């Protein structure tokens, strides 16, 4: 059980560090001054580079509701866009939807919903500023809580003097947001401490997966289910990269569900293979990585009978060290996985490339023999 006093001291130290950092800001920082029921002000994050404050993000509104209203405002130091690529507005929206999923358990679906590009106006210090807005109307997944949808989530970017400011909101329209320079950071610092305290309390109530009573696995089902989810996640991320989007783990494949599947598979590996927890964890990790890599390197692993057969043989070899038909491929993978480089020069990477070719060739030989 964490010492409440030491946690309080740690939060106080973090608050003081943030206070000193923000006091040294040499550019104005903007936040919401009207358009929401006042409250919920908090410092969300900031970043420094080379001893300089790069950006500051604050939040306002009801962070405990998926319906909002809730707004974040990130102010970049002057000419920040000249030295770095600013996040795409689509990614800003996805970050907000990640927050709602991680903190509130509401899944608004993976990937864009109904997307609109709008031209709006946001008031800053009483003056209207034009802003291009990316709006995404999320599509709730079938099992999402009733009424959990928040309507559109949007993000926009505007120029205020020499500053770039990114605004993201839910439950309030861009035209209903009034921004102004923050003169007093104390409410935001206290809000930040409240956010951290709430998060710590929530984590303290969670029982680690390793200590939970979980339903016992039947046969090899835990291994199979873990593989299905892992391959689905790998395929989703690869599709995001191909589409030019920032890769992020699909919300539906995160959280407790995956951790529970992993723990059940490790426990079953310990039982069936008579292994220690450390040995079982290494075995399950190698199995998942084997099939994830095979799914990326081939076209046949997903959705085909031979793919299902390959998965079954990898599972049986992992658990029982069975003399499966794909034994040469299993051993080639062990070599490839054992000798994966942690660095080194071109010769190391060439050895790895050759080892991968031998592994893939072994799988192709298995397919040829199986088809014949």
N, C-alpha and C positions, 0 to 999 in steps of 0.2 A: 504494500500500500504506500503510495507516494506521500512524503511528508508535506502536509498542507502549508506549513510555514516556509519550507524551502521553495515550494512552488510559488508562493506569494512573493518571496524575495526575488525569484527569477523573473517573474512578470514585472516587478517594479524596476528591475535593472533593464529589462527590454524597453519599458516605457521611457526611462530616462535616456537610453541610447537613442531612441526615436526622437525624443524631444530635442536633443542636441543636434541630431542630423537635420531635422526640419528647420531648426533655428538658423542653420548655416545655408539654407536655400537662397540662391542669388537670383531667383526668378519667381514670379507669382504662381501660386497653386490655386486651382479653381475647385469649387464644390457647389452643391445645390443650395441655393438660398431661398427658393420658393418653388411651388409646384407639387410638393409632397406634404403630407402631414409630418411636421417637423419631428425629428427623432431618428434614432438608428444611425446617427453620424458615427463613423469610425474610420480610422486609418486602415486601409486594406493592405497596402504594400508600398514599398519604395525600392529603388535600386541605385547603387552607386557604382561608379567606374573611375578608376584612377584618382580616387579621393573626391570626386565630384558627384553630386546628386544628379542622376540621369532622368528620373521621373518619379512622380508621386501619384498614388491612386487612393482616392477616398470613396466611401460608400455612404449612402443615405437611404432611409426608408425601412421597410419591414423585411429584414433578411430571413425571418422565420416563416414566411409565407411564399408559396409558389405563385400566388396571384399578385404579389407585390402590394403596393408600389415599391419599387426598388431601383436605384440608379447608382452606377459607378462612374467616376470621372477620373481620368488619368491625364496629368499634365506633364508634358515632356519639356526638358530644358530647351532653350532656343537652338534652332537648327539641328535638333536631334535626328531628324530624318536624313540628314546628310551623312551621318556616321553609322547608321544602322537601318536595317529593314524593319519598319514598323509592322506590327501584326495586321494581317488582313482582317477586315471587319467581320467576315464570316467566322474567323477564329475567335474574335472577341465574343461573338454571340455563343459559339460553342463552349467557350470558357464559362460563360454565365449559366448555360444549361448543365455543364459539369458541376457547378457549385450547387445547383438545386438538387441534382441527383445525389451528390456525395453527402450533403448536409441534411436534406429533407426526404431523400428516398423517392423522389418523383422522377420518373424516366420519361422524357419528352421525345424519345425516339432518337435513333442514330442517323446522322446525315441530314441534309436540309429537308425542311418541310415544304411549305409553299412560300417561295422567296420572292420578295419585291424590292426593287431599288427605287427609292423615293428621294425627292428633293424637299427638305423641310427647313424650318427656321427655329433656332434656339436663341433665347434671350440671354445675353451676357452683360452684366452691369447695366441693365435697362435698355440695351441696344440689340436689335435682331441681327443674327448672323446666319448666313446660308450654310446648310450642311447636307451632304449626300448621305443617305441612310440606307443601310442594309437591314431589311426586316425579314424575319423568319417566323412563320406561323407553325409551331411545332406540331407533329403528329404523334399523339400519345400511343404508347405500346398497349396491347390489349389488356395486360394485367395491371395497368397503372391505377392508382386510387381514383375513385369517382370524384369529379370536380377538381382534380389536381392540376388541370391545365391552366396556364396563365395567360393564354392568348399570345399575341405576338411578342417576340423578344427582338430588340433592335439595337444597332450600334451605328454611330456616326462619328465623323472626324471633322474638326473645323480648325481654322487658323484664327488665333487671337493675338494680334500684334505679330511678334516673331515666334510665338509659341504654337505648338501643335497640341490639341486637346482631343482625346477620344472619350466619347460618352456612350454608355450602354444602359438600357433600361427595360423594365418589364412592368406592366400594369399602369403605365403612364405614357402618354404620347410625347414625341420630341418637342412639339409645340407647347406642351405643358410644363416644360422644365426651364427654370431660370437659374443661371449660373452666376457666380460672383467670386471674387478673390477671397481666400480664407485669411482673416486677420488673426484669429485665435485658434491654435491647433489643440488646445487642451481638451475640448469635448471629443475630438477625434481620437486623441491618445487614450482617454478614458474608455471610449467605445471600443478601441482595439483591445484593451485589457479585458473588457467584458467578453468580447468574442473569443479570446484565447481561454478565458476561464470557463466559458460554456463548452468549448471544444474539449478541454481537459476533463471536465466533469462527465461528458458523454463517453470519452474513452475509458475513464475509470470504471464506468458501469459495464463496459464490454468485457466478456470473458474470452481470453485468447482461445483460438480454435483448438490449439493443442491440448487445452484443459477441459474441453467440453465433452459431454456424453453425446456421441453421434450414433445414428443408426448403423448397425453392422452391415458391411458389404456382403453381397452374394457373389461368390465366384470371382470372375474377372470384370464384373460390371463397372466397378469404380474406376479401373484403368481405362476401360473403353469410353466411359462418360467424360473423363478428364481429357482424353485425346480429342474427342469430338469438339469440346469447347475450345481447346487450345488451337486446333486447326482452324476453327471458325474465326477465332480472334486474329490469327496470323493472316488468313485470307482477307479479312476485312481491312486490316492495316495496309496490306499490299495494294488493295483496290484504292484506298485513299491516296497512297503515294502515286499510283498510276494516274489518278485523276488530278494530281497537282495539289492536293489538299495536305494540310499538316497532319501527319499520322498521330492518331490518338486511339487508345483502347476503347472499343465500343462500350457504351454504358451498360448495355444488357449483359456484358460478359465480365463485369467488374464485381468487386465487393465480396460479400460473405460467401456467395454461392460458389465462386471459384475456389476460395480458400478452403471451404468445407470439402469440396470434391478432392482437392489436393490432399488434405489431411486424411480423408477416408482411404484414398488410394495408397498413401504411405503406410497407414496402419495395416491395410490388407497385404501390402508387399512384405511388411515385417512378419506377418503371420504365415503367409503361404511360402515365402522364400527363406524363412527362419533367419532374418537379418536384423541387425541393430537399426535404430532410427536413422543414424547417419548413413549406413549402407543403403537402406531403403530409399532415403531421400536422394542419394546419388543415382540410384537405379531409375527412379521415377523421373528425375530430371533428364537423364540421358534418353529415356524412352520418349518423353515429350519433345525434346529437341530433335531427335531422330525423325519423327514423323512430321514435325513442323517444317524441317528443312527439306524433307522429301516432297512435301506438298508444294513447296515453292519451286522446286527444281524439276518437277514432272507435271504432266497434264492428266494423269490417270489415277492419282491417289483418291481424289474426292469424287464420290458418286458413281463408282464403277465396281463391279464384282471383284476385279483383281485388286482394287484399292482396299476393299473390305478385307480381302484375304491377307494383304500385306500388313494391315493394322493388326489382325488377329495373330499373325506370326510374330510380329514385334512384341506384342503383349506377352505371348506365351514364352518367348525367349527371355524377356525381361524377368518374368516371375519364376519360371521353372528351368531356364537354360535348356529348353527343349531342342531336340535335333530337327528343327524345322527345315522345310525345303529351301528357305532363303538364308540358311546358315552362313554362306560366304558373305552375303550382304550385311548380316548382323555383325560379323567379325570385322568387316571392312569399316563399318560405322564405329565400332569400338576403337579401332585404330585412329580414325579421323577425329573422333571426339576426344580421345586421350591426348592427341598431339596437336590440338588446336592451338594456334600461336597466341601468345600474350604480348607479342612484340616481335622484334627481330628484323632482319633485312630481307631483300628480295628472294634470297635462296630459301628462307623459311616459308614464305608465301608460295613459292613454286612447289615445294614439297607438299604443302597443304592442298594446292590445286590438283596435283597428281593423285593425292590420297582421295580427294573428292571424286575424281574421274573413276578411280578403281571402285569406289563405293557405288556410284551410279551405274557403272558397267555391270557390277554384280547384280543389281536389281533388274537391269535389262535382260541379263542372262536368265534370271528367275522368271521373268515374264515370258521370254521365248520358250523356255522349257515347259512352263505351265500351259501356254497356248498350244504347244505341240502335243 
